[in-house]
Amino acid sequence: MQPGVYQYLNNRPDLVHFIRQNPKWYRKITRDPSVLVGMEEEAKYYFGKTTTQKMERMTNQLQMVQMLMQMAQAMKE
C-alpha cells in the first residue's frame, strides 16, 4: 500500500474499521489507490452516514415522539 494512502487511513479510524470488516477493499486500494473515493462512499452507506439514512432516522424519531405524546395525552384524559 502506498505510504500516502496508509497515512490517510491511519487518520480515519472509521475507514480502518470498514476495511477490516470488508477485506476486498484492502486488495482494491493496494492495487489502485484511486478507488479510495468509492470505498469512502460505501463506508458511509455501511455506517449509515448518508443524508437519506440520517433523514430516515430523524423521521423515525419524530414519529416515536409523536406516538409517545399521543399516548400521554390519551392517559391524561
N, C-alpha and C positions, 0 to 999 in steps of 0.2 A: 504494500500500500504506500502511496506517495506520502512523504512527510507532511505536506500541507493539508492533505485530507485527514491524516491521522490526528494532527493538531486540532483541526476543526471539530472532529468527532469527540475529542477529549474535552472540548469546551461545551459540548452539548450532551449531557448525561441521558437525556430522553432518547436521543438517536442511538446512543450506545446500547441502551436497553432494548430498543426496537431491533437493532441488528442482532443482538443475542437471541431474541425471540424468532427472528427471520434470517437465518444464516445465508440464504440465497443472495441477499443484498450485499453481504461482505464480499462474496465472489464477484458480483457485478461491479462493485465500486473498485475492487482491486484491478479488474481488467479495464474498466472505463470510468474514470472519475467524473465524467460529465453526467452520469446518471444520478449523481448526488441530489439534484433538484427533484427528480422523480421519487427518490427514496423519502425525501422530506415530506412530499405531498402524501405519500402512502402512510407515513408515520403519523401525520396529522389526523388522517382518517382513522387509523388504528387506535389512537389515543382519544378520539372524539373531540378534536380541537377545531374542526371545520366550522364555518359560520352556520351552516344549516343544522349541524348537530347541536351547537350551542343554543340556537333559537328553539329547537325542539325540546331541549331540556328546560329552557325557561318557560315555554308554553306548558309543559307538563307540571312544573312547579306552580304556575299560576292557577291551573286547573285544580291542583290539590288544595291550594289556599282557599279558592272559591268554594270547594266542596266542604272544607272544614268550617268556613264561615256560615254556610247554609245549615250545616248540622248544628252548630252552636245556636243559631237563630231558631231552629226548629225546637231545640231543647228548652229554649228560653220561653217559648210560647206555651 
